[in-house]
Amino acid sequence: MFKYFDKNVIQGICNSNEFKGWLLSRRWFGDKSALSNLEFDVLLQYFETIAERIFLTIIDVKTTVYSKTYFIPLIYYEKIETILEPNEKTRSNILRLTENTFSKKLAMTVENEQKIITLNLLEAESCLFFWKKMLFDATISEKFPKMDLELTLYSKQFEDDTNMKKVQNLIEAGLYPDRYELSLDQLGKGNTTNLIYSLTISNKRSPDQKPISYVLKSYKDYSISLEPSILYVLVKNKFPNAPKIYGTIKIQDKETVGILESVPNEGNLGDIYWNELNNMIKIVFKDINDNFSLLTEKSNISTMIKKNCVETIIVSTEIGNYIKNLHKSLILPSQKEYVLESVNSEEYLKTYTYRLNSMISELLSHMTEQPESAFFNLPKISSILIDIKDIIERFRSEFKETVIKIQPVHQDLHMEQILFNKVDNHYNFYFIDFEGDPQLSYEEKKGKFPIEKDLASFLRALSYIKFNTLLKFIEHKIIRKEKYEVPEEILYNLYFRRAARPIKKVLDIILNVLNIWESQLIGKILKKLNPNYILITYFYMERALYELNYEILFRPNKTIVPILGLKEIIDKS
């Protein structure tokens, strides 16, 4: 049946409401709120078929005022078992793939007969079949130039035997596919902006040889990616705490797939902070009617944190040096775009102030377009954004340095972007996802920033953990379900409505504990970095404004978290 699905048929399907709805359900598909009415067009910018099952497509999503392009390879099947390898035919995997399948019944003329057929399409990256064909099938890769495709495996950049061997392993698996066994596992459980998989290659002729794993990343946003070149610079600088890049697949000279080193890890850094903090709150405040008078003393709270957040304190003490080394390794004097620069602070902050004020104006405008009943349209919320404008201007006038140093930075450095591995009681950290700030255009991503941009982003993660911990406690211990209360409203009352504050004073005590927890960790993280605190606050505000915009679009009930982050800046100022 595959041969009957040509470009025109697929183009028509892509513009059906069923397909648009399926697109909206994808984690990587952006601007869900703005496009939820399905009044957008889907155009096939690129279309090729391979292996009699795979549609390689690049789609343009367009409205009269909006345009975005995605890489979306699709795999067709009649029965799902036919596209799966034996090791993929587990009940849980088949169920997951079936739930994520786009299905549509079509009336088609097949050999002069009118037939009703079911078209089943799945994101191709989720099947080993796709990767075997794209990476290891020589008969297909030979045709890549005609399809404007390019598969590149890097080997010359590596001076060590370990990484040379890993690249050679990929090459040999392509030359002699029958000698190797492959397995595929999804990373991040699909809750990632790009689709990420772990590919493990085993040599069947040498069963004693340890299998080698790789990370395969499908860049869904079809644009020139910063990540391959940044990872290359980190390799050149022998930075050990980021994955090596072993290869790419480009379509029309833009990276669509990255083949990266699989770094050993037990999870992301946020897991440590979140788990220890929540365990402490759960244990200490098990009975909300207990006497917590001892926790009115800062010294007692500090002792409690030291006792319950041991690993958090260790990683907070160490992570600053890792971030410092990352920033050093992102400088490469031989390449202009990776050179450290000094710029005039007055001009730089003037430009950035204009940028932040524009963000606030757009947010206020967008908020007023939403229903009046929306939580974020409360007058006290709008007043926070107005007050933030004043603080931005005051900070600009108080900045005394004549120059600001700018360089390439991570741009999106939060705790989920830092993996950790613990060996013999020692932590190793690995920085991942060097794709730039997702809110910026490609030209803006190529720009340079003060290192405080990364530090502010990292500190915003502490604020998210703090307030989400408090929300979780409120949900489990405070709300009265028969009163139809929600945690976010109680948290709002705690800050904004003195008359409607929760009767349980335990929340005031917990909030004080959380604030001291956050303050102590900030001190440990920044101790060895010597940052400029005005710049950190500048970028901290920018990050919180981005987060507010994101939450309004995707999770309106969570807008309270960035709002309170901004309110705390006002209160401290």
Long-range contacts (C-beta under 8 A, 24 or more apart in sequence): 1-76, 1-78, 1-110, 1-117, 2-49, 2-52, 2-53, 2-76, 3-52, 4-108, 4-110, 5-55, 5-76, 5-119, 7-44, 7-47, 9-106, 9-108, 10-44, 10-47, 10-55, 10-57, 11-42, 11-43, 11-44, 13-104, 13-106, 13-119, 14-42, 14-44, 14-59, 15-41, 15-42, 16-104, 18-102, 18-104, 19-102, 19-104, 22-102, 23-61, 26-123, 27-190, 27-191, 27-192, 27-193, 28-70, 28-192, 28-193, 28-194, 28-195, 28-220, 28-221, 29-70, 29-220, 30-68, 30-221, 31-66, 31-68, 31-553, 32-553, 32-554, 33-552, 33-553, 33-554, 34-66, 34-553, 35-61, 35-63, 35-66, 39-63, 40-66, 45-69, 45-222, 46-148, 46-251, 46-252, 48-147, 48-149, 50-133, 50-134, 50-140, 50-143, 50-147, 51-129, 51-133, 51-137, 51-140, 53-77, 53-83, 53-129, 54-124, 54-129, 54-130, 54-133, 55-121, 55-124, 56-147, 56-149, 56-251, 58-222, 58-251, 58-252, 68-221, 69-221, 69-222, 69-223, 70-220, 70-221, 70-222, 71-218, 71-219, 71-220, 71-221, 71-222, 71-251, 71-256, 72-123, 72-220, 73-123, 73-124, 73-125, 73-130, 73-218, 74-121, 74-122, 74-123, 74-124, 75-121, 75-122, 75-123, 75-124, 75-127, 75-129, 75-130, 76-119, 76-120, 76-121, 77-120, 77-122, 78-118, 78-120, 80-120, 83-122, 83-127, 83-129, 84-127, 84-128, 84-129, 85-128, 85-129, 85-182, 87-183, 88-127, 88-128, 88-184, 97-122, 97-126, 97-127, 100-126, 100-190, 123-195, 125-195, 125-197, 125-216, 125-218, 126-186, 126-195, 126-197, 127-184, 128-182, 128-183, 128-184, 131-182, 131-184, 131-197, 131-199, 131-216, 132-177, 132-182, 134-249, 134-257, 135-170, 135-173, 135-174, 135-249, 135-259, 136-173, 136-174, 136-177, 136-180, 136-182, 137-174, 137-177, 138-174, 138-175, 141-174, 148-251, 148-252, 148-253, 149-249, 149-250, 149-251, 150-249, 150-250, 150-253, 151-247, 151-248, 151-249, 152-247, 152-248, 152-249, 152-250, 153-246, 153-247, 153-259, 154-232, 154-245, 154-246, 154-247, 157-232, 157-235, 157-236, 158-235, 158-244, 163-244, 163-246, 163-261, 165-212, 166-212, 166-214, 166-244, 166-246, 166-261, 167-246, 167-247, 169-201, 169-212, 170-201, 170-214, 170-246, 170-247, 170-259, 173-201, 179-203, 179-204, 179-205, 180-204, 187-215, 193-220, 193-221, 193-435, 193-438, 194-218, 194-219, 194-220, 194-221, 194-435, 195-220, 198-262, 213-262, 214-246, 214-259, 214-260, 214-261, 214-262, 215-243, 215-258, 215-259, 215-260, 215-261, 215-262, 216-257, 216-258, 216-259, 216-260, 217-257, 217-258, 217-260, 218-256, 218-257, 219-255, 219-256, 219-257, 219-258, 219-435, 222-251, 222-254, 222-256, 223-254, 223-442, 224-254, 224-255, 224-442, 225-254, 225-255, 225-258, 225-435, 226-434, 226-435, 226-436, 226-445, 226-446, 227-255, 227-258, 227-433, 227-434, 227-435, 228-255, 228-258, 230-330, 230-408, 230-434, 231-260, 231-434, 233-329, 233-330, 233-332, 233-335, 233-338, 233-408, 234-329, 234-330, 236-332, 237-328, 237-329, 237-330, 237-331, 237-332, 238-329, 239-325, 239-326, 239-329, 241-322, 241-325, 241-326, 241-428, 241-429, 241-430, 241-431, 242-326, 242-430, 242-431, 242-432, 242-434, 243-430, 243-432, 263-419, 263-421, 263-430, 263-432, 264-421, 264-428, 265-419, 265-420, 265-421, 265-430, 266-420, 266-421, 266-422, 267-419, 267-420, 268-415, 268-416, 268-417, 268-418, 268-419, 268-420, 269-315, 269-319, 269-415, 269-416, 269-418, 269-419, 269-420, 269-429, 270-414, 270-415, 270-416, 270-461, 270-465, 272-311, 272-312, 272-315, 272-420, 273-312, 273-315, 273-415, 273-461, 273-462, 273-465, 273-521, 274-465, 274-469, 276-308, 276-309, 276-310, 276-311, 276-312, 277-309, 277-312, 277-465, 277-466, 277-469, 277-514, 277-517, 278-469, 278-472, 279-308, 280-304, 280-305, 280-308, 280-309, 281-469, 281-473, 281-510, 281-513, 283-308, 284-308, 284-513, 285-473, 285-477, 285-506, 285-510, 288-477, 288-478, 288-504, 288-506, 292-506, 292-509, 295-509, 295-512, 295-513, 296-509, 296-512, 298-516, 301-512, 301-513, 301-516, 302-516, 302-520, 304-513, 305-513, 305-516, 305-517, 305-520, 309-517, 312-521, 313-521, 313-524, 314-427, 315-420, 315-427, 315-429, 316-521, 316-524, 316-525, 317-524, 317-527, 318-427, 318-429, 319-418, 319-429, 319-525, 320-524, 320-525, 320-526, 320-527, 320-528, 320-529, 321-528, 322-418, 322-429, 322-431, 323-413, 323-451, 323-454, 323-455, 323-458, 323-529, 324-528, 324-529, 326-410, 326-431, 327-407, 327-409, 327-451, 327-454, 330-407, 330-408, 330-409, 330-410, 331-407, 331-408, 337-408, 337-446, 338-407, 338-408, 339-407, 340-405, 340-406, 340-407, 341-405, 341-406, 341-407, 341-448, 342-403, 342-404, 342-405, 342-406, 343-403, 343-404, 343-406, 344-402, 344-403, 344-404, 345-399, 345-401, 345-402, 345-403, 345-404, 346-402, 348-404, 348-406, 349-396, 349-399, 349-404, 349-538, 350-396, 352-538, 352-542, 353-392, 353-393, 353-396, 355-542, 356-392, 356-538, 356-541, 356-542, 356-545, 357-389, 357-392, 359-542, 359-545, 359-546, 359-549, 360-385, 360-386, 360-388, 360-389, 360-545, 362-549, 363-545, 363-548, 363-549, 363-552, 366-549, 366-552, 367-552, 370-552, 374-556, 375-488, 375-492, 375-556, 375-557, 375-559, 375-560, 376-548, 376-552, 376-556, 376-559, 376-563, 380-496, 381-563, 384-563, 384-566, 384-567, 384-570, 385-566, 387-570, 388-541, 388-545, 388-566, 388-569, 388-570, 391-541, 391-569, 391-570, 391-573, 392-538, 392-541, 394-573, 395-534, 395-537, 395-538, 398-534, 399-534, 399-535, 401-532, 404-450, 404-535, 405-450, 405-451, 406-448, 406-449, 406-450, 407-448, 407-449, 407-451, 408-448, 409-448, 409-449, 409-450, 409-451, 409-453, 409-454, 410-434, 410-454, 410-457, 411-436, 411-437, 411-440, 411-445, 411-449, 411-453, 411-454, 411-457, 412-436, 412-437, 412-438, 412-457, 413-454, 413-455, 413-457, 413-458, 414-457, 414-458, 414-460, 414-461, 415-458, 415-461, 415-465, 416-461, 439-546, 439-549, 449-539, 450-532, 450-535, 450-539, 451-529, 451-531, 452-531, 452-532, 452-535, 452-536, 452-538, 452-539, 453-539, 455-525, 455-526, 455-529, 455-531, 455-536, 455-539, 456-536, 456-537, 456-538, 456-539, 456-540, 456-542, 456-543, 457-539, 457-543, 458-525, 459-522, 459-525, 459-536, 459-540, 460-540, 460-543, 460-544, 460-547, 460-565, 462-518, 462-521, 462-522, 463-518, 463-544, 463-561, 463-564, 463-565, 463-568, 464-547, 464-561, 466-514, 466-515, 466-517, 466-518, 467-491, 467-560, 467-561, 467-564, 467-565, 468-561, 469-514, 470-507, 470-510, 470-511, 470-514, 471-560, 473-510, 474-507, 477-506, 478-502, 478-504, 478-507, 486-557, 488-557, 488-558, 488-560, 491-560, 491-564, 492-560, 495-564, 495-567, 537-569, 540-565, 540-569, 541-566, 541-569, 544-569
